[in-house]
């Protein structure tokens, strides 16, 4: 698909995290016409579209999402943002898209709902992170999300379809222990 090609090209020349963020934002806008992407609470992006999608975008530059620590660190950051939505009384994002230069993954917010209820310091800046939150994710998540490689076989349309499936609630939740 042409959008996957444009996204791969944009990511191929990305030099910093902001370039990665812009590439994913553009890919979403190009494929889901009329979708506005904003940055509430200092997020890398938040988008809603009619298929019940409330998407939180977190961009990273060249992390290894096949490894547990970077996934849990990044999800911790996302959960700190989601807590900001909660504190403001806004609807919570229901899907998280973590986009990187070489990989991306999506996860239902419901999959980490149990973590949001833990008595942790949620007031820290998402960019700073919270070591206790990261530890809770490392210890409490018994699966890693499916990671898409941004390679020759990559289709961004598959990622968008997965986002819409997760938003529709067709997902088994991961219980935090």
Order of alpha helices (4+ residues) and beta strands (2+ residues): alpha-alpha-beta-beta-beta-alpha-beta-beta-alpha-alpha-beta-alpha
